[in-house]
Amino acid sequence: MCDALSIILWKGDGQTEEMSYTLNAAEKEVLLRTMDTYCQKQTGGMDLTVYSARRMAEQQAPPIEPTM
């Protein structure tokens, strides 16, 4: 869990403004629970910790070359 949220505000005139919001411990806990609940719904019950570990392992694995 990161300590801050990166926020991009898209304005009606097409301009953007980047901001950062530092999370306190209570906000981190709420966000983590919300992310875990969403992850379980989207993955058929896999919790965020397991899903994150699998995704990170996939990204670190070397690409598989096609064979003929």
PDB file of N, CA, C, O and CB in Angstrom:
ATOM      1  N   MET A   1       0.858  -1.173   0.000  1.00  0.00           N
ATOM      2  CA  MET A   1       0.000   0.000   0.000  1.00  0.00           C
ATOM      3  C   MET A   1       0.893   1.221   0.000  1.00  0.00           C
ATOM      4  O   MET A   1       1.797   1.343   0.827  1.00  0.00           O
ATOM      5  CB  MET A   1      -0.970   0.006   1.221  1.00  0.00           C
ATOM      6  N   CYS A   2       0.640   2.112  -0.919  1.00  0.00           N
ATOM      7  CA  CYS A   2       1.402   3.359  -1.000  1.00  0.00           C
ATOM      8  C   CYS A   2       0.963   4.322   0.095  1.00  0.00           C
ATOM      9  O   CYS A   2      -0.131   4.201   0.647  1.00  0.00           O
ATOM     10  CB  CYS A   2       1.232   4.013  -2.386  1.00  0.00           C
ATOM     11  N   ASP A   3       1.822   5.266   0.395  1.00  0.00           N
ATOM     12  CA  ASP A   3       1.510   6.266   1.415  1.00  0.00           C
ATOM     13  C   ASP A   3       0.665   7.412   0.883  1.00  0.00           C
ATOM     14  O   ASP A   3       0.092   8.177   1.658  1.00  0.00           O
ATOM     15  CB  ASP A   3       2.781   6.814   1.998  1.00  0.00           C
ATOM     16  N   ALA A   4       0.585   7.533  -0.444  1.00  0.00           N
ATOM     17  CA  ALA A   4      -0.147   8.666  -1.028  1.00  0.00           C
ATOM     18  C   ALA A   4      -0.878   8.225  -2.288  1.00  0.00           C
ATOM     19  O   ALA A   4      -0.486   7.264  -2.951  1.00  0.00           O
ATOM     20  CB  ALA A   4       0.815   9.836  -1.349  1.00  0.00           C
ATOM     21  N   LEU A   5      -1.935   8.939  -2.600  1.00  0.00           N
ATOM     22  CA  LEU A   5      -2.665   8.751  -3.852  1.00  0.00           C
ATOM     23  C   LEU A   5      -2.198   9.809  -4.833  1.00  0.00           C
ATOM     24  O   LEU A   5      -2.051  10.977  -4.471  1.00  0.00           O
ATOM     25  CB  LEU A   5      -4.211   8.830  -3.634  1.00  0.00           C
ATOM     26  N   SER A   6      -1.966   9.407  -6.064  1.00  0.00           N
ATOM     27  CA  SER A   6      -1.677  10.361  -7.134  1.00  0.00           C
ATOM     28  C   SER A   6      -2.997  10.658  -7.829  1.00  0.00           C
ATOM     29  O   SER A   6      -3.709   9.744  -8.244  1.00  0.00           O
ATOM     30  CB  SER A   6      -0.598   9.803  -8.148  1.00  0.00           C
ATOM     31  N   ILE A   7      -3.311  11.918  -7.951  1.00  0.00           N
ATOM     32  CA  ILE A   7      -4.599  12.343  -8.494  1.00  0.00           C
ATOM     33  C   ILE A   7      -4.358  13.235  -9.706  1.00  0.00           C
ATOM     34  O   ILE A   7      -3.526  14.142  -9.670  1.00  0.00           O
ATOM     35  CB  ILE A   7      -5.442  13.088  -7.419  1.00  0.00           C
ATOM     36  N   ILE A   8      -5.093  12.965 -10.771  1.00  0.00           N
ATOM     37  CA  ILE A   8      -5.047  13.839 -11.945  1.00  0.00           C
ATOM     38  C   ILE A   8      -6.439  14.416 -12.130  1.00  0.00           C
ATOM     39  O   ILE A   8      -7.405  13.685 -12.351  1.00  0.00           O
ATOM     40  CB  ILE A   8      -4.568  13.066 -13.238  1.00  0.00           C
ATOM     41  N   LEU A   9      -6.528  15.713 -12.037  1.00  0.00           N
ATOM     42  CA  LEU A   9      -7.789  16.424 -12.210  1.00  0.00           C
ATOM     43  C   LEU A   9      -7.901  16.863 -13.663  1.00  0.00           C
ATOM     44  O   LEU A   9      -7.089  17.653 -14.146  1.00  0.00           O
ATOM     45  CB  LEU A   9      -7.888  17.647 -11.246  1.00  0.00           C
ATOM     46  N   TRP A  10      -8.912  16.345 -14.359  1.00  0.00           N
ATOM     47  CA  TRP A  10      -9.161  16.715 -15.757  1.00  0.00           C
ATOM     48  C   TRP A  10     -10.186  17.838 -15.757  1.00  0.00           C
ATOM     49  O   TRP A  10     -11.321  17.653 -15.317  1.00  0.00           O
ATOM     50  CB  TRP A  10      -9.663  15.482 -16.609  1.00  0.00           C
ATOM     51  N   LYS A  11      -9.792  18.979 -16.242  1.00  0.00           N
ATOM     52  CA  LYS A  11     -10.671  20.145 -16.246  1.00  0.00           C
ATOM     53  C   LYS A  11     -11.479  20.193 -17.536  1.00  0.00           C
ATOM     54  O   LYS A  11     -11.096  19.598 -18.543  1.00  0.00           O
ATOM     55  CB  LYS A  11      -9.857  21.441 -16.074  1.00  0.00           C
ATOM     56  N   GLY A  12     -12.589  20.900 -17.496  1.00  0.00           N
ATOM     57  CA  GLY A  12     -13.482  20.997 -18.646  1.00  0.00           C
ATOM     58  C   GLY A  12     -12.841  21.621 -19.876  1.00  0.00           C
ATOM     59  O   GLY A  12     -13.277  21.374 -21.001  1.00  0.00           O
ATOM     60  N   ASP A  13     -11.812  22.424 -19.665  1.00  0.00           N
ATOM     61  CA  ASP A  13     -11.155  23.076 -20.799  1.00  0.00           C
ATOM     62  C   ASP A  13     -10.022  22.227 -21.376  1.00  0.00           C
ATOM     63  O   ASP A  13      -9.283  22.697 -22.241  1.00  0.00           O
ATOM     64  CB  ASP A  13     -10.615  24.433 -20.375  1.00  0.00           C
ATOM     65  N   GLY A  14      -9.875  20.974 -20.907  1.00  0.00           N
ATOM     66  CA  GLY A  14      -8.858  20.073 -21.439  1.00  0.00           C
ATOM     67  C   GLY A  14      -7.546  20.090 -20.666  1.00  0.00           C
ATOM     68  O   GLY A  14      -6.684  19.242 -20.897  1.00  0.00           O
ATOM     69  N   GLN A  15      -7.386  21.024 -19.769  1.00  0.00           N
ATOM     70  CA  GLN A  15      -6.168  21.077 -18.967  1.00  0.00           C
ATOM     71  C   GLN A  15      -6.226  20.032 -17.855  1.00  0.00           C
ATOM     72  O   GLN A  15      -7.304  19.610 -17.438  1.00  0.00           O
ATOM     73  CB  GLN A  15      -5.967  22.487 -18.373  1.00  0.00           C
ATOM     74  N   THR A  16      -5.055  19.625 -17.384  1.00  0.00           N
ATOM     75  CA  THR A  16      -4.976  18.692 -16.271  1.00  0.00           C
ATOM     76  C   THR A  16      -4.132  19.292 -15.160  1.00  0.00           C
ATOM     77  O   THR A  16      -3.275  20.145 -15.391  1.00  0.00           O
ATOM     78  CB  THR A  16      -4.395  17.341 -16.725  1.00  0.00           C
ATOM     79  N   GLU A  17      -4.395  18.830 -13.967  1.00  0.00           N
ATOM     80  CA  GLU A  17      -3.627  19.258 -12.805  1.00  0.00           C
ATOM     81  C   GLU A  17      -3.328  18.018 -11.971  1.00  0.00           C
ATOM     82  O   GLU A  17      -4.242  17.296 -11.573  1.00  0.00           O
ATOM     83  CB  GLU A  17      -4.401  20.342 -11.967  1.00  0.00           C
ATOM     84  N   GLU A  18      -2.048  17.773 -11.707  1.00  0.00           N
ATOM     85  CA  GLU A  18      -1.648  16.618 -10.917  1.00  0.00           C
ATOM     86  C   GLU A  18      -1.517  17.017  -9.455  1.00  0.00           C
ATOM     87  O   GLU A  18      -0.981  18.075  -9.126  1.00  0.00           O
ATOM     88  CB  GLU A  18      -0.325  16.027 -11.439  1.00  0.00           C
ATOM     89  N   MET A  19      -2.020  16.142  -8.585  1.00  0.00           N
ATOM     90  CA  MET A  19      -1.975  16.390  -7.150  1.00  0.00           C
ATOM     91  C   MET A  19      -1.615  15.092  -6.446  1.00  0.00           C
ATOM     92  O   MET A  19      -1.654  14.014  -7.039  1.00  0.00           O
ATOM     93  CB  MET A  19      -3.331  16.950  -6.629  1.00  0.00           C
ATOM     94  N   SER A  20      -1.269  15.212  -5.186  1.00  0.00           N
ATOM     95  CA  SER A  20      -0.979  14.052  -4.360  1.00  0.00           C
ATOM     96  C   SER A  20      -1.705  14.228  -3.034  1.00  0.00           C
ATOM     97  O   SER A  20      -1.780  15.330  -2.491  1.00  0.00           O
ATOM     98  CB  SER A  20       0.558  13.872  -4.147  1.00  0.00           C
ATOM     99  N   TYR A  21      -2.237  13.124  -2.522  1.00  0.00           N
ATOM    100  CA  TYR A  21      -2.927  13.149  -1.234  1.00  0.00           C
ATOM    101  C   TYR A  21      -2.295  12.089  -0.347  1.00  0.00           C
ATOM    102  O   TYR A  21      -2.309  10.907  -0.691  1.00  0.00           O
ATOM    103  CB  TYR A  21      -4.469  12.905  -1.400  1.00  0.00           C
ATOM    104  N   THR A  22      -1.748  12.490   0.778  1.00  0.00           N
ATOM    105  CA  THR A  22      -1.130  11.553   1.708  1.00  0.00           C
ATOM    106  C   THR A  22      -2.205  10.903   2.572  1.00  0.00           C
ATOM    107  O   THR A  22      -3.030  11.578   3.188  1.00  0.00           O
ATOM    108  CB  THR A  22      -0.078  12.267   2.590  1.00  0.00           C
ATOM    109  N   LEU A  23      -2.170   9.573   2.598  1.00  0.00           N
ATOM    110  CA  LEU A  23      -3.147   8.801   3.362  1.00  0.00           C
ATOM    111  C   LEU A  23      -2.671   8.601   4.795  1.00  0.00           C
ATOM    112  O   LEU A  23      -1.486   8.370   5.038  1.00  0.00           O
ATOM    113  CB  LEU A  23      -3.403   7.444   2.693  1.00  0.00           C
ATOM    114  N   ASN A  24      -3.603   8.690   5.746  1.00  0.00           N
ATOM    115  CA  ASN A  24      -3.253   8.342   7.125  1.00  0.00           C
ATOM    116  C   ASN A  24      -3.510   6.842   7.314  1.00  0.00           C
ATOM    117  O   ASN A  24      -4.027   6.185   6.410  1.00  0.00           O
ATOM    118  CB  ASN A  24      -4.083   9.200   8.163  1.00  0.00           C
ATOM    119  N   ALA A  25      -3.159   6.309   8.462  1.00  0.00           N
ATOM    120  CA  ALA A  25      -3.270   4.867   8.706  1.00  0.00           C
ATOM    121  C   ALA A  25      -4.705   4.361   8.569  1.00  0.00           C
ATOM    122  O   ALA A  25      -4.925   3.287   8.009  1.00  0.00           O
ATOM    123  CB  ALA A  25      -2.744   4.536  10.092  1.00  0.00           C
ATOM    124  N   ALA A  26      -5.673   5.109   9.066  1.00  0.00           N
ATOM    125  CA  ALA A  26      -7.076   4.687   8.975  1.00  0.00           C
ATOM    126  C   ALA A  26      -7.542   4.662   7.513  1.00  0.00           C
ATOM    127  O   ALA A  26      -8.251   3.744   7.102  1.00  0.00           O
ATOM    128  CB  ALA A  26      -7.981   5.631   9.808  1.00  0.00           C
ATOM    129  N   GLU A  27      -7.144   5.665   6.737  1.00  0.00           N
ATOM    130  CA  GLU A  27      -7.530   5.702   5.315  1.00  0.00           C
ATOM    131  C   GLU A  27      -6.891   4.554   4.550  1.00  0.00           C
ATOM    132  O   GLU A  27      -7.524   3.971   3.670  1.00  0.00           O
ATOM    133  CB  GLU A  27      -7.128   7.045   4.676  1.00  0.00           C
ATOM    134  N   LYS A  28      -5.648   4.223   4.870  1.00  0.00           N
ATOM    135  CA  LYS A  28      -4.979   3.092   4.216  1.00  0.00           C
ATOM    136  C   LYS A  28      -5.728   1.796   4.501  1.00  0.00           C
ATOM    137  O   LYS A  28      -5.923   0.975   3.605  1.00  0.00           O
ATOM    138  CB  LYS A  28      -3.511   2.976   4.690  1.00  0.00           C
ATOM    139  N   GLU A  29      -6.145   1.616   5.743  1.00  0.00           N
ATOM    140  CA  GLU A  29      -6.861   0.396   6.130  1.00  0.00           C
ATOM    141  C   GLU A  29      -8.191   0.277   5.382  1.00  0.00           C
ATOM    142  O   GLU A  29      -8.530  -0.796   4.882  1.00  0.00           O
ATOM    143  CB  GLU A  29      -7.107   0.379   7.650  1.00  0.00           C
ATOM    144  N   VAL A  30      -8.930   1.364   5.307  1.00  0.00           N
ATOM    145  CA  VAL A  30     -10.212   1.360   4.588  1.00  0.00           C
ATOM    146  C   VAL A  30      -9.981   1.078   3.101  1.00  0.00           C
ATOM    147  O   VAL A  30     -10.703   0.282   2.502  1.00  0.00           O
ATOM    148  CB  VAL A  30     -10.950   2.718   4.773  1.00  0.00           C
ATOM    149  N   LEU A  31      -8.991   1.720   2.514  1.00  0.00           N
ATOM    150  CA  LEU A  31      -8.699   1.519   1.097  1.00  0.00           C
ATOM    151  C   LEU A  31      -8.271   0.082   0.831  1.00  0.00           C
ATOM    152  O   LEU A  31      -8.696  -0.522  -0.154  1.00  0.00           O
ATOM    153  CB  LEU A  31      -7.610   2.490   0.630  1.00  0.00           C
ATOM    154  N   LEU A  32      -7.435  -0.464   1.699  1.00  0.00           N
ATOM    155  CA  LEU A  32      -6.982  -1.845   1.529  1.00  0.00           C
ATOM    156  C   LEU A  32      -8.145  -2.830   1.619  1.00  0.00           C
ATOM    157  O   LEU A  32      -8.226  -3.757   0.814  1.00  0.00           O
ATOM    158  CB  LEU A  32      -5.925  -2.188   2.580  1.00  0.00           C
ATOM    159  N   ARG A  33      -9.044  -2.645   2.583  1.00  0.00           N
ATOM    160  CA  ARG A  33     -10.227  -3.520   2.696  1.00  0.00           C
ATOM    161  C   ARG A  33     -11.116  -3.403   1.460  1.00  0.00           C
ATOM    162  O   ARG A  33     -11.625  -4.404   0.955  1.00  0.00           O
ATOM    163  CB  ARG A  33     -11.041  -3.169   3.962  1.00  0.00           C
ATOM    164  N   THR A  34     -11.299  -2.173   0.978  1.00  0.00           N
ATOM    165  CA  THR A  34     -12.135  -1.949  -0.204  1.00  0.00           C
ATOM    166  C   THR A  34     -11.511  -2.605  -1.437  1.00  0.00           C
ATOM    167  O   THR A  34     -12.211  -3.230  -2.233  1.00  0.00           O
ATOM    168  CB  THR A  34     -12.336  -0.437  -0.448  1.00  0.00           C
ATOM    169  N   MET A  35     -10.206  -2.463  -1.590  1.00  0.00           N
ATOM    170  CA  MET A  35      -9.507  -3.091  -2.718  1.00  0.00           C
ATOM    171  C   MET A  35      -9.598  -4.608  -2.640  1.00  0.00           C
ATOM    172  O   MET A  35      -9.787  -5.268  -3.662  1.00  0.00           O
ATOM    173  CB  MET A  35      -8.036  -2.655  -2.749  1.00  0.00           C
ATOM    174  N   ASP A  36      -9.466  -5.172  -1.436  1.00  0.00           N
ATOM    175  CA  ASP A  36      -9.553  -6.620  -1.260  1.00  0.00           C
ATOM    176  C   ASP A  36     -10.944  -7.133  -1.616  1.00  0.00           C
ATOM    177  O   ASP A  36     -11.074  -8.148  -2.300  1.00  0.00           O
ATOM    178  CB  ASP A  36      -9.203  -7.003   0.180  1.00  0.00           C
ATOM    179  N   THR A  37     -11.974  -6.446  -1.162  1.00  0.00           N
ATOM    180  CA  THR A  37     -13.355  -6.835  -1.478  1.00  0.00           C
ATOM    181  C   THR A  37     -13.593  -6.801  -2.981  1.00  0.00           C
ATOM    182  O   THR A  37     -14.182  -7.727  -3.538  1.00  0.00           O
ATOM    183  CB  THR A  37     -14.359  -5.910  -0.764  1.00  0.00           C
ATOM    184  N   TYR A  38     -13.140  -5.743  -3.639  1.00  0.00           N
ATOM    185  CA  TYR A  38     -13.294  -5.622  -5.091  1.00  0.00           C
ATOM    186  C   TYR A  38     -12.540  -6.749  -5.803  1.00  0.00           C
ATOM    187  O   TYR A  38     -13.064  -7.361  -6.733  1.00  0.00           O
ATOM    188  CB  TYR A  38     -12.786  -4.242  -5.579  1.00  0.00           C
ATOM    189  N   CYS A  39     -11.323  -7.016  -5.368  1.00  0.00           N
ATOM    190  CA  CYS A  39     -10.516  -8.066  -5.985  1.00  0.00           C
ATOM    191  C   CYS A  39     -11.210  -9.424  -5.864  1.00  0.00           C
ATOM    192  O   CYS A  39     -11.248 -10.188  -6.828  1.00  0.00           O
ATOM    193  CB  CYS A  39      -9.119  -8.122  -5.337  1.00  0.00           C
ATOM    194  N   GLN A  40     -11.754  -9.724  -4.693  1.00  0.00           N
ATOM    195  CA  GLN A  40     -12.437 -11.001  -4.503  1.00  0.00           C
ATOM    196  C   GLN A  40     -13.655 -11.127  -5.418  1.00  0.00           C
ATOM    197  O   GLN A  40     -13.926 -12.208  -5.942  1.00  0.00           O
ATOM    198  CB  GLN A  40     -12.861 -11.159  -3.044  1.00  0.00           C
ATOM    199  N   LYS A  41     -14.382 -10.043  -5.610  1.00  0.00           N
ATOM    200  CA  LYS A  41     -15.549 -10.078  -6.507  1.00  0.00           C
ATOM    201  C   LYS A  41     -15.123 -10.287  -7.954  1.00  0.00           C
ATOM    202  O   LYS A  41     -15.778 -11.021  -8.694  1.00  0.00           O
ATOM    203  CB  LYS A  41     -16.362  -8.779  -6.384  1.00  0.00           C
ATOM    204  N   GLN A  42     -14.029  -9.647  -8.363  1.00  0.00           N
ATOM    205  CA  GLN A  42     -13.592  -9.712  -9.755  1.00  0.00           C
ATOM    206  C   GLN A  42     -12.875 -11.013 -10.103  1.00  0.00           C
ATOM    207  O   GLN A  42     -12.848 -11.408 -11.269  1.00  0.00           O
ATOM    208  CB  GLN A  42     -12.689  -8.552 -10.054  1.00  0.00           C
ATOM    209  N   THR A  43     -12.293 -11.685  -9.106  1.00  0.00           N
ATOM    210  CA  THR A  43     -11.496 -12.879  -9.380  1.00  0.00           C
ATOM    211  C   THR A  43     -12.145 -14.162  -8.888  1.00  0.00           C
ATOM    212  O   THR A  43     -11.510 -15.216  -8.904  1.00  0.00           O
ATOM    213  CB  THR A  43     -10.145 -12.738  -8.755  1.00  0.00           C
ATOM    214  N   GLY A  44     -13.369 -14.096  -8.460  1.00  0.00           N
ATOM    215  CA  GLY A  44     -14.051 -15.295  -7.989  1.00  0.00           C
ATOM    216  C   GLY A  44     -13.580 -15.757  -6.623  1.00  0.00           C
ATOM    217  O   GLY A  44     -13.625 -16.950  -6.323  1.00  0.00           O
ATOM    218  N   GLY A  45     -13.127 -14.823  -5.787  1.00  0.00           N
ATOM    219  CA  GLY A  45     -12.781 -15.160  -4.418  1.00  0.00           C
ATOM    220  C   GLY A  45     -11.316 -15.048  -4.055  1.00  0.00           C
ATOM    221  O   GLY A  45     -10.957 -15.255  -2.896  1.00  0.00           O
ATOM    222  N   MET A  46     -10.449 -14.722  -5.022  1.00  0.00           N
ATOM    223  CA  MET A  46      -9.027 -14.597  -4.716  1.00  0.00           C
ATOM    224  C   MET A  46      -8.779 -13.281  -3.978  1.00  0.00           C
ATOM    225  O   MET A  46      -9.188 -12.214  -4.436  1.00  0.00           O
ATOM    226  CB  MET A  46      -8.171 -14.669  -6.014  1.00  0.00           C
ATOM    227  N   ASP A  47      -8.102 -13.371  -2.827  1.00  0.00           N
ATOM    228  CA  ASP A  47      -7.867 -12.133  -2.089  1.00  0.00           C
ATOM    229  C   ASP A  47      -6.744 -11.318  -2.729  1.00  0.00           C
ATOM    230  O   ASP A  47      -5.990 -11.821  -3.563  1.00  0.00           O
ATOM    231  CB  ASP A  47      -7.530 -12.442  -0.626  1.00  0.00           C
ATOM    232  N   LEU A  48      -6.649 -10.080  -2.332  1.00  0.00           N
ATOM    233  CA  LEU A  48      -5.729  -9.130  -2.942  1.00  0.00           C
ATOM    234  C   LEU A  48      -4.273  -9.560  -2.790  1.00  0.00           C
ATOM    235  O   LEU A  48      -3.477  -9.365  -3.709  1.00  0.00           O
ATOM    236  CB  LEU A  48      -5.925  -7.759  -2.335  1.00  0.00           C
ATOM    237  N   THR A  49      -3.913 -10.136  -1.653  1.00  0.00           N
ATOM    238  CA  THR A  49      -2.536 -10.555  -1.428  1.00  0.00           C
ATOM    239  C   THR A  49      -2.119 -11.635  -2.415  1.00  0.00           C
ATOM    240  O   THR A  49      -1.042 -11.556  -3.006  1.00  0.00           O
ATOM    241  CB  THR A  49      -2.361 -11.055  -0.001  1.00  0.00           C
ATOM    242  N   VAL A  50      -2.961 -12.640  -2.595  1.00  0.00           N
ATOM    243  CA  VAL A  50      -2.666 -13.739  -3.523  1.00  0.00           C
ATOM    244  C   VAL A  50      -2.650 -13.224  -4.955  1.00  0.00           C
ATOM    245  O   VAL A  50      -1.744 -13.546  -5.724  1.00  0.00           O
ATOM    246  CB  VAL A  50      -3.705 -14.879  -3.375  1.00  0.00           C
ATOM    247  N   TYR A  51      -3.645 -12.428  -5.314  1.00  0.00           N
ATOM    248  CA  TYR A  51      -3.723 -11.882  -6.673  1.00  0.00           C
ATOM    249  C   TYR A  51      -2.488 -11.036  -6.989  1.00  0.00           C
ATOM    250  O   TYR A  51      -1.907 -11.162  -8.067  1.00  0.00           O
ATOM    251  CB  TYR A  51      -5.004 -11.037  -6.842  1.00  0.00           C
ATOM    252  N   SER A  52      -2.092 -10.183  -6.058  1.00  0.00           N
ATOM    253  CA  SER A  52      -0.921  -9.327  -6.271  1.00  0.00           C
ATOM    254  C   SER A  52       0.341 -10.158  -6.459  1.00  0.00           C
ATOM    255  O   SER A  52       1.151  -9.869  -7.339  1.00  0.00           O
ATOM    256  CB  SER A  52      -0.743  -8.364  -5.095  1.00  0.00           C
ATOM    257  N   ALA A  53       0.509 -11.187  -5.636  1.00  0.00           N
ATOM    258  CA  ALA A  53       1.688 -12.044  -5.736  1.00  0.00           C
ATOM    259  C   ALA A  53       1.739 -12.739  -7.094  1.00  0.00           C
ATOM    260  O   ALA A  53       2.801 -12.835  -7.709  1.00  0.00           O
ATOM    261  CB  ALA A  53       1.693 -13.086  -4.606  1.00  0.00           C
ATOM    262  N   ARG A  54       0.597 -13.218  -7.556  1.00  0.00           N
ATOM    263  CA  ARG A  54       0.558 -13.885  -8.867  1.00  0.00           C
ATOM    264  C   ARG A  54       0.881 -12.921 -10.006  1.00  0.00           C
ATOM    265  O   ARG A  54       1.643 -13.257 -10.914  1.00  0.00           O
ATOM    266  CB  ARG A  54      -0.819 -14.512  -9.099  1.00  0.00           C
ATOM    267  N   ARG A  55       0.308 -11.743  -9.956  1.00  0.00           N
ATOM    268  CA  ARG A  55       0.556 -10.748 -11.010  1.00  0.00           C
ATOM    269  C   ARG A  55       2.021 -10.329 -11.030  1.00  0.00           C
ATOM    270  O   ARG A  55       2.611 -10.181 -12.100  1.00  0.00           O
ATOM    271  CB  ARG A  55      -0.341  -9.512 -10.809  1.00  0.00           C
ATOM    272  N   MET A  56       2.604 -10.139  -9.861  1.00  0.00           N
ATOM    273  CA  MET A  56       4.011  -9.753  -9.798  1.00  0.00           C
ATOM    274  C   MET A  56       4.906 -10.863 -10.331  1.00  0.00           C
ATOM    275  O   MET A  56       5.895 -10.585 -11.009  1.00  0.00           O
ATOM    276  CB  MET A  56       4.405  -9.402  -8.363  1.00  0.00           C
ATOM    277  N   ALA A  57       4.574 -12.112 -10.036  1.00  0.00           N
ATOM    278  CA  ALA A  57       5.350 -13.247 -10.539  1.00  0.00           C
ATOM    279  C   ALA A  57       5.258 -13.327 -12.061  1.00  0.00           C
ATOM    280  O   ALA A  57       6.250 -13.615 -12.730  1.00  0.00           O
ATOM    281  CB  ALA A  57       4.856 -14.564  -9.906  1.00  0.00           C
ATOM    282  N   GLU A  58       4.066 -13.071 -12.611  1.00  0.00           N
ATOM    283  CA  GLU A  58       3.890 -13.079 -14.068  1.00  0.00           C
ATOM    284  C   GLU A  58       4.731 -11.993 -14.726  1.00  0.00           C
ATOM    285  O   GLU A  58       5.324 -12.221 -15.780  1.00  0.00           O
ATOM    286  CB  GLU A  58       2.409 -12.888 -14.431  1.00  0.00           C
ATOM    287  N   GLN A  59       4.786 -10.821 -14.114  1.00  0.00           N
ATOM    288  CA  GLN A  59       5.527  -9.703 -14.688  1.00  0.00           C
ATOM    289  C   GLN A  59       7.029  -9.929 -14.618  1.00  0.00           C
ATOM    290  O   GLN A  59       7.766  -9.427 -15.467  1.00  0.00           O
ATOM    291  CB  GLN A  59       5.166  -8.412 -13.975  1.00  0.00           C
ATOM    292  N   GLN A  60       7.498 -10.675 -13.624  1.00  0.00           N
ATOM    293  CA  GLN A  60       8.922 -10.907 -13.461  1.00  0.00           C
ATOM    294  C   GLN A  60       9.413 -12.101 -14.265  1.00  0.00           C
ATOM    295  O   GLN A  60      10.614 -12.243 -14.498  1.00  0.00           O
ATOM    296  CB  GLN A  60       9.242 -11.108 -12.010  1.00  0.00           C
ATOM    297  N   ALA A  61       8.487 -12.965 -14.693  1.00  0.00           N
ATOM    298  CA  ALA A  61       8.867 -14.141 -15.466  1.00  0.00           C
ATOM    299  C   ALA A  61       9.307 -13.723 -16.862  1.00  0.00           C
ATOM    300  O   ALA A  61       8.729 -12.807 -17.447  1.00  0.00           O
ATOM    301  CB  ALA A  61       7.700 -15.147 -15.543  1.00  0.00           C
ATOM    302  N   PRO A  62      10.337 -14.395 -17.405  1.00  0.00           N
ATOM    303  CA  PRO A  62      10.755 -14.054 -18.768  1.00  0.00           C
ATOM    304  C   PRO A  62       9.667 -14.413 -19.767  1.00  0.00           C
ATOM    305  O   PRO A  62       8.939 -15.384 -19.563  1.00  0.00           O
ATOM    306  CB  PRO A  62      12.065 -14.774 -19.131  1.00  0.00           C
ATOM    307  N   PRO A  63       9.545 -13.639 -20.850  1.00  0.00           N
ATOM    308  CA  PRO A  63       8.515 -13.943 -21.847  1.00  0.00           C
ATOM    309  C   PRO A  63       8.759 -15.317 -22.479  1.00  0.00           C
ATOM    310  O   PRO A  63       9.900 -15.734 -22.678  1.00  0.00           O
ATOM    311  CB  PRO A  63       8.482 -12.852 -22.939  1.00  0.00           C
ATOM    312  N   ILE A  64       7.682 -15.990 -22.782  1.00  0.00           N
ATOM    313  CA  ILE A  64       7.748 -17.304 -23.409  1.00  0.00           C
ATOM    314  C   ILE A  64       7.821 -17.111 -24.916  1.00  0.00           C
ATOM    315  O   ILE A  64       6.953 -16.482 -25.521  1.00  0.00           O
ATOM    316  CB  ILE A  64       6.521 -18.184 -23.013  1.00  0.00           C
ATOM    317  N   GLU A  65       8.870 -17.664 -25.508  1.00  0.00           N
ATOM    318  CA  GLU A  65       9.061 -17.572 -26.947  1.00  0.00           C
ATOM    319  C   GLU A  65       8.199 -18.617 -27.652  1.00  0.00           C
ATOM    320  O   GLU A  65       8.103 -19.752 -27.185  1.00  0.00           O
ATOM    321  CB  GLU A  65      10.549 -17.754 -27.312  1.00  0.00           C
ATOM    322  N   PRO A  66       7.575 -18.250 -28.767  1.00  0.00           N
ATOM    323  CA  PRO A  66       6.812 -19.260 -29.514  1.00  0.00           C
ATOM    324  C   PRO A  66       7.742 -20.342 -30.062  1.00  0.00           C
ATOM    325  O   PRO A  66       8.872 -20.063 -30.463  1.00  0.00           O
ATOM    326  CB  PRO A  66       6.024 -18.602 -30.669  1.00  0.00           C
ATOM    327  N   THR A  67       7.249 -21.571 -30.071  1.00  0.00           N
ATOM    328  CA  THR A  67       8.052 -22.676 -30.617  1.00  0.00           C
ATOM    329  C   THR A  67       7.400 -23.206 -31.877  1.00  0.00           C
ATOM    330  O   THR A  67       6.185 -23.126 -32.057  1.00  0.00           O
ATOM    331  CB  THR A  67       8.217 -23.814 -29.580  1.00  0.00           C
ATOM    332  N   MET A  68       8.230 -23.743 -32.733  1.00  0.00           N
ATOM    333  CA  MET A  68       7.722 -24.309 -33.999  1.00  0.00           C
ATOM    334  C   MET A  68       8.069 -25.741 -34.094  1.00  0.00           C
ATOM    335  O   MET A  68       7.732 -26.394 -35.082  1.00  0.00           O
ATOM    336  CB  MET A  68       8.271 -23.571 -35.205  1.00  0.00           C
TER     337      MET A  68
END
